Amino acid sequence: MPRTKKAAGTAVDKRNGRRTEVAASSLEKFALPRHDPPWRLETRRAWAALWADPVASALTPVDRPVLLRWADAVDRASRSLELADADPIATGSMGQEVESPYYGIADKAIRVAERCEAQLGVGALNRARLGIAILSERASLADLNERIMSSGGDDGDDDPR
């Protein structure tokens, strides 16, 4: 028995750009949990900016641990960079000058934050890689045609054809 054919334009295939659309519940905004030491101002601002971004509407409850990991990594990187910049040169095991080990901690934290951002779709390139389209208010061709037709389409000029 042959398979039934899908209606035109509904087949999910990477060749035609269609992807599987899954209905998902969105993640409701939640506050950063208590943290010791307290969250840095930079982290709190990044958290607020994330929730203000349209990409937050695509987050689901399963993204919560990634969000918390991202916030922790941003906080850890900020804290480590401040400590490293305060004393950028440390003494190595043989008495030589070496960069502060806090720079290494900050580098690892930044890499974790970047991986989380890639998963969450934070940043234009990450959104594009995930196929997330942030729709801006644009008039479709049908909207423009409707406006022209409703106004009569006659602006008083002679037809240039």
Backbone hydrogen bonds, N-H to C=O, Kabsch-Sander energy under -0.5 kcal/mol:
donor,donor_aa,acceptor,acceptor_aa,energy
10,T,7,A,-1.9
13,D,11,A,-0.7
16,N,13,D,-1.0
18,R,13,D,-1.2
22,V,20,T,-0.6
27,L,59,L,-2.5
44,R,40,R,-2.3
45,R,41,L,-2.5
46,A,42,E,-2.2
47,W,43,T,-2.4
48,A,44,R,-2.2
49,A,45,R,-2.5
50,L,46,A,-2.2
51,W,47,W,-1.8
52,A,48,A,-1.5
53,D,49,A,-1.1
53,D,50,L,-0.6
56,A,53,D,-1.8
57,S,54,P,-1.5
58,A,55,V,-1.7
59,L,56,A,-1.2
63,D,60,T,-2.4
64,R,61,P,-1.3
67,L,63,D,-2.4
68,L,64,R,-2.4
69,R,65,P,-2.3
70,W,66,V,-2.5
71,A,67,L,-2.5
72,D,68,L,-2.4
73,A,69,R,-2.3
74,V,70,W,-2.6
75,D,71,A,-2.3
76,R,72,D,-2.8
77,A,73,A,-2.5
78,S,74,V,-2.2
79,R,75,D,-2.5
80,S,76,R,-2.5
81,L,77,A,-2.5
82,E,78,S,-1.8
83,L,79,R,-2.0
84,A,80,S,-2.6
85,D,81,L,-2.8
86,A,82,E,-1.5
87,D,83,L,-1.1
90,A,88,P,-0.5
90,A,98,V,-3.5
92,G,90,A,-0.5
92,G,96,Q,-4.0
95,G,92,G,-1.6
98,V,90,A,-2.7
100,S,88,P,-2.0
103,Y,100,S,-1.6
104,G,100,S,-0.6
105,I,101,P,-1.6
106,A,102,Y,-2.6
107,D,103,Y,-2.4
108,K,104,G,-2.1
109,A,105,I,-2.2
110,I,106,A,-2.6
111,R,107,D,-2.1
112,V,108,K,-2.0
113,A,109,A,-2.5
114,E,110,I,-2.6
115,R,111,R,-2.0
116,C,112,V,-2.3
117,E,113,A,-2.6
118,A,114,E,-2.0
119,Q,115,R,-1.7
120,L,116,C,-2.4
121,G,117,E,-1.7
122,V,117,E,-2.1
123,G,121,G,-0.5
127,R,123,G,-2.3
128,A,124,A,-2.3
129,R,125,L,-2.4
130,L,126,N,-1.7
131,G,127,R,-0.7
131,G,128,A,-0.7
132,I,127,R,-2.7
133,A,131,G,-0.6
134,I,132,I,-0.6
135,L,133,A,-0.9
138,R,136,S,-1.0
144,L,140,S,-2.3
145,N,141,L,-2.6
146,E,142,A,-2.3
147,R,143,D,-2.2
148,I,144,L,-2.2
149,M,145,N,-2.8
150,S,146,E,-2.5
151,S,147,R,-1.5
152,G,149,M,-1.0
153,G,148,I,-1.1
155,D,153,G,-0.7
